């Protein structure tokens, strides 16, 4: 699947491929049990792969953010977040449309109504 900007697509594909390989190994689908390395060694190897995938994701995220700015989509995203703010805690409430985190936020990922959250 392509990215929102053609120049970001190669970065997206590299990240997707890295993540899918890491996730297969994380679920232990890639290595048969008889030949699996010791758990500590396996965790260290998975951590290295995770870190390399995280670096690819940062490159992809930077590209997408630049594409969002170039297309002047930030105001539309901010408006959409007013209607459906992210329920995730983040130190910056402006980034999440001012949403408050709530432990009773069901069903995920939609924000709790004022009645459910007790923020009346």
Secondary structure, 3 states (H helix, E strand, C coil): CCCCCHHHHHHHHHHHHHHHHHHHHHCCCCCCHHHCCCHHHHHHHHHHHHHHHHHHHHHHHHHHHHHHHHCCCHHHHHHHHHHCCCCCCCCCCCCCCCCCCCCCCCCCCCCCCHHHHCCC
